[in-house]
Amino acid sequence: MQHPIIPRRVIVWLSIGAFFLPIVLCVTLGVSTLLSSMGDAAGGGVLARIALAFGLVWAIDLISLVLTLSLRALNEASNDEEPTDLGRP
């Protein structure tokens, strides 16, 4: 049996990131807006930049997940198309 080109563990971690990063992003943006409206412009600005970083990480995570799944699907498709021995010597 051939090992997959992309381990399942990588897909699991990318999927977890794709699920939780938007939640973290929304909470960080919300707290940033709250701090800014309460008069703490410095704290709001710092959290806005942190939220931007979470957004970039989320985008990279989603792109990585799509590429990983496509590579895995191509690898499985190439394994299925291998010629089989039909009983010929």
Secondary structure as UniProt FT lines:
FT   HELIX           8..37
FT   TURN            38..39
FT   HELIX           41..80
//
